[in-house]
């Protein structure tokens, strides 16, 4: 059983790059997403980045 970071990366390995700013968000978000895909990652990160930023150490 995976826990923490490894479990999260198992759901979508692209999310950290968008939450940390390593990758830029596209200008237009799609109206559909691919589960586990990069489009899901940037849509998730775009929506929840402020919440992640409020938790000390969460993004690092």
mmCIF file as Biopython writes it, N, C-alpha, C and O atoms, coordinates in Angstrom:
data_model
#
loop_
_atom_site.group_PDB
_atom_site.id
_atom_site.type_symbol
_atom_site.label_atom_id
_atom_site.label_alt_id
_atom_site.label_comp_id
_atom_site.label_asym_id
_atom_site.label_entity_id
_atom_site.label_seq_id
_atom_site.pdbx_PDB_ins_code
_atom_site.Cartn_x
_atom_site.Cartn_y
_atom_site.Cartn_z
_atom_site.occupancy
_atom_site.B_iso_or_equiv
_atom_site.auth_seq_id
_atom_site.auth_asym_id
_atom_site.pdbx_PDB_model_num
ATOM 1   N N  . UNK A ? 1  ? 0.835   -1.183 0.000   1.0 0.0 1  A 1 
ATOM 2   C CA . UNK A ? 1  ? 0.000   0.000  0.000   1.0 0.0 1  A 1 
ATOM 3   C C  . UNK A ? 1  ? 0.879   1.245  0.000   1.0 0.0 1  A 1 
ATOM 4   O O  . UNK A ? 1  ? 1.803   1.358  0.806   1.0 0.0 1  A 1 
ATOM 5   N N  . UNK A ? 2  ? 0.590   2.185  -0.909  1.0 0.0 2  A 1 
ATOM 6   C CA . UNK A ? 2  ? 1.350   3.432  -0.986  1.0 0.0 2  A 1 
ATOM 7   C C  . UNK A ? 2  ? 0.724   4.475  -0.071  1.0 0.0 2  A 1 
ATOM 8   O O  . UNK A ? 2  ? -0.488  4.495  0.143   1.0 0.0 2  A 1 
ATOM 9   N N  . UNK A ? 3  ? 1.573   5.335  0.459   1.0 0.0 3  A 1 
ATOM 10  C CA . UNK A ? 3  ? 1.096   6.415  1.322   1.0 0.0 3  A 1 
ATOM 11  C C  . UNK A ? 3  ? 1.679   7.739  0.868   1.0 0.0 3  A 1 
ATOM 12  O O  . UNK A ? 3  ? 2.713   7.778  0.201   1.0 0.0 3  A 1 
ATOM 13  N N  . UNK A ? 4  ? 1.020   8.809  1.228   1.0 0.0 4  A 1 
ATOM 14  C CA . UNK A ? 4  ? 1.533   10.151 1.031   1.0 0.0 4  A 1 
ATOM 15  C C  . UNK A ? 4  ? 1.863   10.497 -0.402  1.0 0.0 4  A 1 
ATOM 16  O O  . UNK A ? 4  ? 1.045   10.333 -1.308  1.0 0.0 4  A 1 
ATOM 17  N N  . UNK A ? 5  ? 3.086   10.983 -0.589  1.0 0.0 5  A 1 
ATOM 18  C CA . UNK A ? 5  ? 3.531   11.477 -1.892  1.0 0.0 5  A 1 
ATOM 19  C C  . UNK A ? 5  ? 3.440   10.408 -2.972  1.0 0.0 5  A 1 
ATOM 20  O O  . UNK A ? 5  ? 2.975   10.685 -4.078  1.0 0.0 5  A 1 
ATOM 21  N N  . UNK A ? 6  ? 3.873   9.199  -2.668  1.0 0.0 6  A 1 
ATOM 22  C CA . UNK A ? 6  ? 3.840   8.135  -3.673  1.0 0.0 6  A 1 
ATOM 23  C C  . UNK A ? 6  ? 2.418   7.813  -4.099  1.0 0.0 6  A 1 
ATOM 24  O O  . UNK A ? 6  ? 2.159   7.566  -5.277  1.0 0.0 6  A 1 
ATOM 25  N N  . UNK A ? 7  ? 1.505   7.816  -3.155  1.0 0.0 7  A 1 
ATOM 26  C CA . UNK A ? 7  ? 0.101   7.554  -3.484  1.0 0.0 7  A 1 
ATOM 27  C C  . UNK A ? 7  ? -0.442  8.663  -4.370  1.0 0.0 7  A 1 
ATOM 28  O O  . UNK A ? 7  ? -1.137  8.395  -5.350  1.0 0.0 7  A 1 
ATOM 29  N N  . UNK A ? 8  ? -0.128  9.906  -4.032  1.0 0.0 8  A 1 
ATOM 30  C CA . UNK A ? 8  ? -0.603  11.031 -4.839  1.0 0.0 8  A 1 
ATOM 31  C C  . UNK A ? 8  ? -0.052  10.966 -6.249  1.0 0.0 8  A 1 
ATOM 32  O O  . UNK A ? 8  ? -0.783  11.184 -7.216  1.0 0.0 8  A 1 
ATOM 33  N N  . UNK A ? 9  ? 1.232   10.668 -6.373  1.0 0.0 9  A 1 
ATOM 34  C CA . UNK A ? 9  ? 1.841   10.568 -7.702  1.0 0.0 9  A 1 
ATOM 35  C C  . UNK A ? 9  ? 1.251   9.411  -8.494  1.0 0.0 9  A 1 
ATOM 36  O O  . UNK A ? 9  ? 1.241   9.447  -9.725  1.0 0.0 9  A 1 
ATOM 37  N N  . UNK A ? 10 ? 0.763   8.396  -7.813  1.0 0.0 10 A 1 
ATOM 38  C CA . UNK A ? 10 ? 0.123   7.273  -8.485  1.0 0.0 10 A 1 
ATOM 39  C C  . UNK A ? 10 ? -1.189  7.680  -9.148  1.0 0.0 10 A 1 
ATOM 40  O O  . UNK A ? 10 ? -1.619  7.044  -10.110 1.0 0.0 10 A 1 
ATOM 41  N N  . UNK A ? 11 ? -1.820  8.721  -8.650  1.0 0.0 11 A 1 
ATOM 42  C CA . UNK A ? 11 ? -3.060  9.205  -9.253  1.0 0.0 11 A 1 
ATOM 43  C C  . UNK A ? 11 ? -2.782  10.086 -10.464 1.0 0.0 11 A 1 
ATOM 44  O O  . UNK A ? 11 ? -3.439  9.955  -11.497 1.0 0.0 11 A 1 
ATOM 45  N N  . UNK A ? 12 ? -1.818  10.975 -10.336 1.0 0.0 12 A 1 
ATOM 46  C CA . UNK A ? 12 ? -1.471  11.832 -11.473 1.0 0.0 12 A 1 
ATOM 47  C C  . UNK A ? 12 ? -0.077  12.412 -11.261 1.0 0.0 12 A 1 
ATOM 48  O O  . UNK A ? 12 ? 0.125   13.311 -10.445 1.0 0.0 12 A 1 
ATOM 49  N N  . UNK A ? 13 ? 0.864   11.884 -12.005 1.0 0.0 13 A 1 
ATOM 50  C CA . UNK A ? 13 ? 2.274   12.270 -11.846 1.0 0.0 13 A 1 
ATOM 51  C C  . UNK A ? 13 ? 2.588   13.679 -12.331 1.0 0.0 13 A 1 
ATOM 52  O O  . UNK A ? 13 ? 3.672   14.193 -12.056 1.0 0.0 13 A 1 
ATOM 53  N N  . UNK A ? 14 ? 1.674   14.307 -13.038 1.0 0.0 14 A 1 
ATOM 54  C CA . UNK A ? 14 ? 1.915   15.631 -13.610 1.0 0.0 14 A 1 
ATOM 55  C C  . UNK A ? 14 ? 1.565   16.782 -12.667 1.0 0.0 14 A 1 
ATOM 56  O O  . UNK A ? 14 ? 2.035   17.903 -12.865 1.0 0.0 14 A 1 
ATOM 57  N N  . UNK A ? 15 ? 0.760   16.524 -11.660 1.0 0.0 15 A 1 
ATOM 58  C CA . UNK A ? 15 ? 0.257   17.594 -10.785 1.0 0.0 15 A 1 
ATOM 59  C C  . UNK A ? 15 ? 1.374   18.396 -10.115 1.0 0.0 15 A 1 
ATOM 60  O O  . UNK A ? 15 ? 1.297   19.625 -10.116 1.0 0.0 15 A 1 
ATOM 61  N N  . UNK A ? 16 ? 2.405   17.771 -9.542  1.0 0.0 16 A 1 
ATOM 62  C CA . UNK A ? 16 ? 3.424   18.571 -8.848  1.0 0.0 16 A 1 
ATOM 63  C C  . UNK A ? 16 ? 4.086   19.638 -9.720  1.0 0.0 16 A 1 
ATOM 64  O O  . UNK A ? 16 ? 4.382   20.728 -9.231  1.0 0.0 16 A 1 
ATOM 65  N N  . UNK A ? 17 ? 4.318   19.351 -10.981 1.0 0.0 17 A 1 
ATOM 66  C CA . UNK A ? 17 ? 4.956   20.344 -11.856 1.0 0.0 17 A 1 
ATOM 67  C C  . UNK A ? 17 ? 4.099   21.595 -12.012 1.0 0.0 17 A 1 
ATOM 68  O O  . UNK A ? 17 ? 4.636   22.695 -12.139 1.0 0.0 17 A 1 
ATOM 69  N N  . UNK A ? 18 ? 2.799   21.447 -12.005 1.0 0.0 18 A 1 
ATOM 70  C CA . UNK A ? 18 ? 1.908   22.604 -12.119 1.0 0.0 18 A 1 
ATOM 71  C C  . UNK A ? 18 ? 1.732   23.319 -10.784 1.0 0.0 18 A 1 
ATOM 72  O O  . UNK A ? 18 ? 1.667   24.548 -10.745 1.0 0.0 18 A 1 
ATOM 73  N N  . UNK A ? 19 ? 1.656   22.562 -9.688  1.0 0.0 19 A 1 
ATOM 74  C CA . UNK A ? 19 ? 1.524   23.196 -8.371  1.0 0.0 19 A 1 
ATOM 75  C C  . UNK A ? 19 ? 2.773   23.986 -8.003  1.0 0.0 19 A 1 
ATOM 76  O O  . UNK A ? 19 ? 2.680   25.038 -7.371  1.0 0.0 19 A 1 
ATOM 77  N N  . UNK A ? 20 ? 3.935   23.486 -8.393  1.0 0.0 20 A 1 
ATOM 78  C CA . UNK A ? 20 ? 5.191   24.152 -8.034  1.0 0.0 20 A 1 
ATOM 79  C C  . UNK A ? 20 ? 5.601   25.226 -9.028  1.0 0.0 20 A 1 
ATOM 80  O O  . UNK A ? 20 ? 6.557   25.960 -8.775  1.0 0.0 20 A 1 
ATOM 81  N N  . UNK A ? 21 ? 4.906   25.335 -10.147 1.0 0.0 21 A 1 
ATOM 82  C CA . UNK A ? 21 ? 5.245   26.348 -11.138 1.0 0.0 21 A 1 
ATOM 83  C C  . UNK A ? 21 ? 6.310   25.913 -12.127 1.0 0.0 21 A 1 
ATOM 84  O O  . UNK A ? 21 ? 6.755   26.719 -12.944 1.0 0.0 21 A 1 
ATOM 85  N N  . UNK A ? 22 ? 6.732   24.648 -12.073 1.0 0.0 22 A 1 
ATOM 86  C CA . UNK A ? 22 ? 7.718   24.159 -13.040 1.0 0.0 22 A 1 
ATOM 87  C C  . UNK A ? 22 ? 7.141   24.156 -14.453 1.0 0.0 22 A 1 
ATOM 88  O O  . UNK A ? 22 ? 7.872   24.297 -15.433 1.0 0.0 22 A 1 
ATOM 89  N N  . UNK A ? 23 ? 5.838   23.994 -14.545 1.0 0.0 23 A 1 
ATOM 90  C CA . UNK A ? 23 ? 5.151   24.054 -15.833 1.0 0.0 23 A 1 
ATOM 91  C C  . UNK A ? 23 ? 4.088   25.143 -15.741 1.0 0.0 23 A 1 
ATOM 92  O O  . UNK A ? 23 ? 3.439   25.318 -14.709 1.0 0.0 23 A 1 
ATOM 93  N N  . UNK A ? 24 ? 3.927   25.860 -16.833 1.0 0.0 24 A 1 
ATOM 94  C CA . UNK A ? 24 ? 2.928   26.930 -16.893 1.0 0.0 24 A 1 
ATOM 95  C C  . UNK A ? 24 ? 1.571   26.377 -17.306 1.0 0.0 24 A 1 
ATOM 96  O O  . UNK A ? 24 ? 1.474   25.402 -18.051 1.0 0.0 24 A 1 
ATOM 97  N N  . UNK A ? 25 ? 0.538   27.022 -16.808 1.0 0.0 25 A 1 
ATOM 98  C CA . UNK A ? 25 ? -0.820  26.648 -17.203 1.0 0.0 25 A 1 
ATOM 99  C C  . UNK A ? 25 ? -1.070  27.083 -18.643 1.0 0.0 25 A 1 
ATOM 100 O O  . UNK A ? 25 ? -0.558  28.114 -19.078 1.0 0.0 25 A 1 
ATOM 101 N N  . UNK A ? 26 ? -1.846  26.311 -19.378 1.0 0.0 26 A 1 
ATOM 102 C CA . UNK A ? 26 ? -2.206  26.757 -20.725 1.0 0.0 26 A 1 
ATOM 103 C C  . UNK A ? 26 ? -3.134  27.969 -20.641 1.0 0.0 26 A 1 
ATOM 104 O O  . UNK A ? 26 ? -3.755  28.224 -19.609 1.0 0.0 26 A 1 
ATOM 105 N N  . UNK A ? 27 ? -3.210  28.695 -21.726 1.0 0.0 27 A 1 
ATOM 106 C CA . UNK A ? 27 ? -4.068  29.891 -21.740 1.0 0.0 27 A 1 
ATOM 107 C C  . UNK A ? 27 ? -5.547  29.554 -21.614 1.0 0.0 27 A 1 
ATOM 108 O O  . UNK A ? 27 ? -6.314  30.316 -21.028 1.0 0.0 27 A 1 
ATOM 109 N N  . UNK A ? 28 ? -5.945  28.410 -22.165 1.0 0.0 28 A 1 
ATOM 110 C CA . UNK A ? 28 ? -7.350  27.993 -22.136 1.0 0.0 28 A 1 
ATOM 111 C C  . UNK A ? 28 ? -7.439  26.592 -21.545 1.0 0.0 28 A 1 
ATOM 112 O O  . UNK A ? 28 ? -6.756  25.673 -21.997 1.0 0.0 28 A 1 
ATOM 113 N N  . UNK A ? 29 ? -8.288  26.436 -20.529 1.0 0.0 29 A 1 
ATOM 114 C CA . UNK A ? 29 ? -8.496  25.114 -19.935 1.0 0.0 29 A 1 
ATOM 115 C C  . UNK A ? 29 ? -9.512  24.342 -20.774 1.0 0.0 29 A 1 
ATOM 116 O O  . UNK A ? 29 ? -10.444 24.933 -21.320 1.0 0.0 29 A 1 
ATOM 117 N N  . UNK A ? 30 ? -9.336  23.024 -20.878 1.0 0.0 30 A 1 
ATOM 118 C CA . UNK A ? 30 ? -10.255 22.231 -21.706 1.0 0.0 30 A 1 
ATOM 119 C C  . UNK A ? 30 ? -11.620 22.056 -21.051 1.0 0.0 30 A 1 
ATOM 120 O O  . UNK A ? 30 ? -11.767 22.237 -19.842 1.0 0.0 30 A 1 
ATOM 121 N N  . UNK A ? 31 ? -12.606 21.706 -21.852 1.0 0.0 31 A 1 
ATOM 122 C CA . UNK A ? 31 ? -13.930 21.440 -21.293 1.0 0.0 31 A 1 
ATOM 123 C C  . UNK A ? 31 ? -14.073 19.976 -20.892 1.0 0.0 31 A 1 
ATOM 124 O O  . UNK A ? 31 ? -15.046 19.610 -20.232 1.0 0.0 31 A 1 
ATOM 125 N N  . UNK A ? 32 ? -13.117 19.136 -21.281 1.0 0.0 32 A 1 
ATOM 126 C CA . UNK A ? 32 ? -13.068 17.722 -20.881 1.0 0.0 32 A 1 
ATOM 127 C C  . UNK A ? 32 ? -11.642 17.381 -20.483 1.0 0.0 32 A 1 
ATOM 128 O O  . UNK A ? 32 ? -10.690 18.013 -20.941 1.0 0.0 32 A 1 
ATOM 129 N N  . UNK A ? 33 ? -11.502 16.371 -19.620 1.0 0.0 33 A 1 
ATOM 130 C CA . UNK A ? 33 ? -10.163 15.956 -19.206 1.0 0.0 33 A 1 
ATOM 131 C C  . UNK A ? 33 ? -9.982  14.457 -19.364 1.0 0.0 33 A 1 
ATOM 132 O O  . UNK A ? 33 ? -10.948 13.697 -19.433 1.0 0.0 33 A 1 
ATOM 133 N N  . UNK A ? 34 ? -8.728  14.054 -19.419 1.0 0.0 34 A 1 
ATOM 134 C CA . UNK A ? 34 ? -8.352  12.648 -19.465 1.0 0.0 34 A 1 
ATOM 135 C C  . UNK A ? 34 ? -7.910  12.250 -18.060 1.0 0.0 34 A 1 
ATOM 136 O O  . UNK A ? 34 ? -6.954  12.821 -17.536 1.0 0.0 34 A 1 
ATOM 137 N N  . UNK A ? 35 ? -8.574  11.298 -17.451 1.0 0.0 35 A 1 
ATOM 138 C CA . UNK A ? 35 ? -8.203  10.863 -16.107 1.0 0.0 35 A 1 
ATOM 139 C C  . UNK A ? 35 ? -6.758  10.370 -16.111 1.0 0.0 35 A 1 
ATOM 140 O O  . UNK A ? 35 ? -6.393  9.493  -16.893 1.0 0.0 35 A 1 
ATOM 141 N N  . UNK A ? 36 ? -5.949  10.940 -15.234 1.0 0.0 36 A 1 
ATOM 142 C CA . UNK A ? 36 ? -4.538  10.592 -15.143 1.0 0.0 36 A 1 
ATOM 143 C C  . UNK A ? 36 ? -3.678  11.330 -16.149 1.0 0.0 36 A 1 
ATOM 144 O O  . UNK A ? 36 ? -2.459  11.156 -16.160 1.0 0.0 36 A 1 
ATOM 145 N N  . UNK A ? 37 ? -4.282  12.146 -16.994 1.0 0.0 37 A 1 
ATOM 146 C CA . UNK A ? 37 ? -3.542  12.853 -18.030 1.0 0.0 37 A 1 
ATOM 147 C C  . UNK A ? 37 ? -3.033  14.204 -17.569 1.0 0.0 37 A 1 
ATOM 148 O O  . UNK A ? 37 ? -3.380  14.694 -16.494 1.0 0.0 37 A 1 
ATOM 149 N N  . UNK A ? 38 ? -2.199  14.789 -18.415 1.0 0.0 38 A 1 
ATOM 150 C CA . UNK A ? 38 ? -1.641  16.093 -18.082 1.0 0.0 38 A 1 
ATOM 151 C C  . UNK A ? 38 ? -2.725  17.162 -18.031 1.0 0.0 38 A 1 
ATOM 152 O O  . UNK A ? 38 ? -2.630  18.106 -17.246 1.0 0.0 38 A 1 
ATOM 153 N N  . UNK A ? 39 ? -3.744  17.021 -18.853 1.0 0.0 39 A 1 
ATOM 154 C CA . UNK A ? 39 ? -4.833  18.003 -18.819 1.0 0.0 39 A 1 
ATOM 155 C C  . UNK A ? 39 ? -5.578  17.960 -17.487 1.0 0.0 39 A 1 
ATOM 156 O O  . UNK A ? 39 ? -5.998  19.000 -16.979 1.0 0.0 39 A 1 
ATOM 157 N N  . UNK A ? 40 ? -5.744  16.779 -16.924 1.0 0.0 40 A 1 
ATOM 158 C CA . UNK A ? 40 ? -6.362  16.670 -15.597 1.0 0.0 40 A 1 
ATOM 159 C C  . UNK A ? 40 ? -5.483  17.362 -14.560 1.0 0.0 40 A 1 
ATOM 160 O O  . UNK A ? 40 ? -5.986  18.033 -13.659 1.0 0.0 40 A 1 
ATOM 161 N N  . UNK A ? 41 ? -4.175  17.197 -14.690 1.0 0.0 41 A 1 
ATOM 162 C CA . UNK A ? 41 ? -3.235  17.779 -13.731 1.0 0.0 41 A 1 
ATOM 163 C C  . UNK A ? 41 ? -3.298  19.284 -13.712 1.0 0.0 41 A 1 
ATOM 164 O O  . UNK A ? 41 ? -3.383  19.885 -12.640 1.0 0.0 41 A 1 
ATOM 165 N N  . UNK A ? 42 ? -3.259  19.917 -14.887 1.0 0.0 42 A 1 
ATOM 166 C CA . UNK A ? 42 ? -3.264  21.374 -14.851 1.0 0.0 42 A 1 
ATOM 167 C C  . UNK A ? 42 ? -4.621  21.931 -14.485 1.0 0.0 42 A 1 
ATOM 168 O O  . UNK A ? 42 ? -4.692  23.020 -13.916 1.0 0.0 42 A 1 
ATOM 169 N N  . UNK A ? 43 ? -5.694  21.236 -14.786 1.0 0.0 43 A 1 
ATOM 170 C CA . UNK A ? 43 ? -7.016  21.702 -14.344 1.0 0.0 43 A 1 
ATOM 171 C C  . UNK A ? 43 ? -7.127  21.622 -12.817 1.0 0.0 43 A 1 
ATOM 172 O O  . UNK A ? 43 ? -7.635  22.543 -12.177 1.0 0.0 43 A 1 
ATOM 173 N N  . UNK A ? 44 ? -6.652  20.524 -12.247 1.0 0.0 44 A 1 
ATOM 174 C CA . UNK A ? 44 ? -6.663  20.360 -10.792 1.0 0.0 44 A 1 
ATOM 175 C C  . UNK A ? 44 ? -5.796  21.428 -10.123 1.0 0.0 44 A 1 
ATOM 176 O O  . UNK A ? 44 ? -6.234  22.109 -9.195  1.0 0.0 44 A 1 
ATOM 177 N N  . UNK A ? 45 ? -4.567  21.562 -10.609 1.0 0.0 45 A 1 
ATOM 178 C CA . UNK A ? 45 ? -3.640  22.509 -9.996  1.0 0.0 45 A 1 
ATOM 179 C C  . UNK A ? 45 ? -4.137  23.944 -10.127 1.0 0.0 45 A 1 
ATOM 180 O O  . UNK A ? 45 ? -3.991  24.736 -9.196  1.0 0.0 45 A 1 
ATOM 181 N N  . UNK A ? 46 ? -4.719  24.282 -11.263 1.0 0.0 46 A 1 
ATOM 182 C CA . UNK A ? 46 ? -5.245  25.639 -11.453 1.0 0.0 46 A 1 
ATOM 183 C C  . UNK A ? 46 ? -6.337  25.932 -10.425 1.0 0.0 46 A 1 
ATOM 184 O O  . UNK A ? 46 ? -6.398  27.021 -9.854  1.0 0.0 46 A 1 
ATOM 185 N N  . UNK A ? 47 ? -7.189  24.946 -10.205 1.0 0.0 47 A 1 
ATOM 186 C CA . UNK A ? 47 ? -8.307  25.150 -9.283  1.0 0.0 47 A 1 
ATOM 187 C C  . UNK A ? 47 ? -7.879  25.169 -7.812  1.0 0.0 47 A 1 
ATOM 188 O O  . UNK A ? 47 ? -8.424  25.939 -7.021  1.0 0.0 47 A 1 
ATOM 189 N N  . UNK A ? 48 ? -6.914  24.330 -7.443  1.0 0.0 48 A 1 
ATOM 190 C CA . UNK A ? 48 ? -6.584  24.159 -6.025  1.0 0.0 48 A 1 
ATOM 191 C C  . UNK A ? 48 ? -5.238  24.733 -5.595  1.0 0.0 48 A 1 
ATOM 192 O O  . UNK A ? 48 ? -4.841  24.528 -4.447  1.0 0.0 48 A 1 
ATOM 193 N N  . UNK A ? 49 ? -4.523  25.437 -6.456  1.0 0.0 49 A 1 
ATOM 194 C CA . UNK A ? 49 ? -3.189  25.931 -6.112  1.0 0.0 49 A 1 
ATOM 195 C C  . UNK A ? 49 ? -3.203  26.895 -4.930  1.0 0.0 49 A 1 
ATOM 196 O O  . UNK A ? 49 ? -2.273  26.884 -4.124  1.0 0.0 49 A 1 
ATOM 197 N N  . UNK A ? 50 ? -4.220  27.716 -4.810  1.0 0.0 50 A 1 
ATOM 198 C CA . UNK A ? 50 ? -4.286  28.654 -3.679  1.0 0.0 50 A 1 
ATOM 199 C C  . UNK A ? 50 ? -4.462  27.908 -2.362  1.0 0.0 50 A 1 
ATOM 200 O O  . UNK A ? 50 ? -3.872  28.280 -1.348  1.0 0.0 50 A 1 
ATOM 201 N N  . UNK A ? 51 ? -5.268  26.865 -2.382  1.0 0.0 51 A 1 
ATOM 202 C CA . UNK A ? 51 ? -5.468  26.070 -1.164  1.0 0.0 51 A 1 
ATOM 203 C C  . UNK A ? 51 ? -4.174  25.371 -0.759  1.0 0.0 51 A 1 
ATOM 204 O O  . UNK A ? 51 ? -3.816  25.360 0.418   1.0 0.0 51 A 1 
ATOM 205 N N  . UNK A ? 52 ? -3.475  24.792 -1.725  1.0 0.0 52 A 1 
ATOM 206 C CA . UNK A ? 52 ? -2.196  24.141 -1.442  1.0 0.0 52 A 1 
ATOM 207 C C  . UNK A ? 52 ? -1.203  25.161 -0.880  1.0 0.0 52 A 1 
ATOM 208 O O  . UNK A ? 52 ? -0.437  24.841 0.029   1.0 0.0 52 A 1 
ATOM 209 N N  . UNK A ? 53 ? -1.210  26.367 -1.405  1.0 0.0 53 A 1 
ATOM 210 C CA . UNK A ? 53 ? -0.287  27.400 -0.955  1.0 0.0 53 A 1 
ATOM 211 C C  . UNK A ? 53 ? -0.530  27.864 0.463   1.0 0.0 53 A 1 
ATOM 212 O O  . UNK A ? 53 ? 0.372   28.429 1.083   1.0 0.0 53 A 1 
ATOM 213 N N  . UNK A ? 54 ? -1.713  27.645 0.993   1.0 0.0 54 A 1 
ATOM 214 C CA . UNK A ? 54 ? -2.032  28.052 2.360   1.0 0.0 54 A 1 
ATOM 215 C C  . UNK A ? 54 ? -1.512  27.066 3.409   1.0 0.0 54 A 1 
ATOM 216 O O  . UNK A ? 54 ? -1.497  27.381 4.599   1.0 0.0 54 A 1 
ATOM 217 N N  . UNK A ? 55 ? -1.091  25.885 2.979   1.0 0.0 55 A 1 
ATOM 218 C CA . UNK A ? 55 ? -0.608  24.868 3.912   1.0 0.0 55 A 1 
ATOM 219 C C  . UNK A ? 55 ? 0.924   24.897 3.912   1.0 0.0 55 A 1 
ATOM 220 O O  . UNK A ? 55 ? 1.544   24.531 2.914   1.0 0.0 55 A 1 
ATOM 221 N N  . UNK A ? 56 ? 1.534   25.324 5.008   1.0 0.0 56 A 1 
ATOM 222 C CA . UNK A ? 56 ? 2.984   25.412 5.063   1.0 0.0 56 A 1 
ATOM 223 C C  . UNK A ? 56 ? 3.646   24.067 4.713   1.0 0.0 56 A 1 
ATOM 224 O O  . UNK A ? 56 ? 3.327   23.035 5.304   1.0 0.0 56 A 1 
ATOM 225 N N  . UNK A ? 57 ? 4.566   24.100 3.750   1.0 0.0 57 A 1 
ATOM 226 C CA . UNK A ? 57 ? 5.322   22.922 3.359   1.0 0.0 57 A 1 
ATOM 227 C C  . UNK A ? 57 ? 4.613   21.982 2.398   1.0 0.0 57 A 1 
ATOM 228 O O  . UNK A ? 57 ? 5.220   21.017 1.936   1.0 0.0 57 A 1 
ATOM 229 N N  . UNK A ? 58 ? 3.363   22.229 2.086   1.0 0.0 58 A 1 
ATOM 230 C CA . UNK A ? 58 ? 2.611   21.297 1.245   1.0 0.0 58 A 1 
ATOM 231 C C  . UNK A ? 58 ? 3.156   21.226 -0.176  1.0 0.0 58 A 1 
ATOM 232 O O  . UNK A ? 58 ? 3.212   20.144 -0.760  1.0 0.0 58 A 1 
ATOM 233 N N  . UNK A ? 59 ? 3.548   22.332 -0.727  1.0 0.0 59 A 1 
ATOM 234 C CA . UNK A ? 59 ? 4.039   22.329 -2.108  1.0 0.0 59 A 1 
ATOM 235 C C  . UNK A ? 59 ? 5.484   21.855 -2.171  1.0 0.0 59 A 1 
ATOM 236 O O  . UNK A ? 59 ? 5.868   21.173 -3.121  1.0 0.0 59 A 1 
ATOM 237 N N  . UNK A ? 60 ? 6.273   22.200 -1.193  1.0 0.0 60 A 1 
ATOM 238 C CA . UNK A ? 60 ? 7.662   21.741 -1.194  1.0 0.0 60 A 1 
ATOM 239 C C  . UNK A ? 60 ? 7.716   20.263 -0.883  1.0 0.0 60 A 1 
ATOM 240 O O  . UNK A ? 60 ? 8.800   19.681 -0.836  1.0 0.0 60 A 1 
#
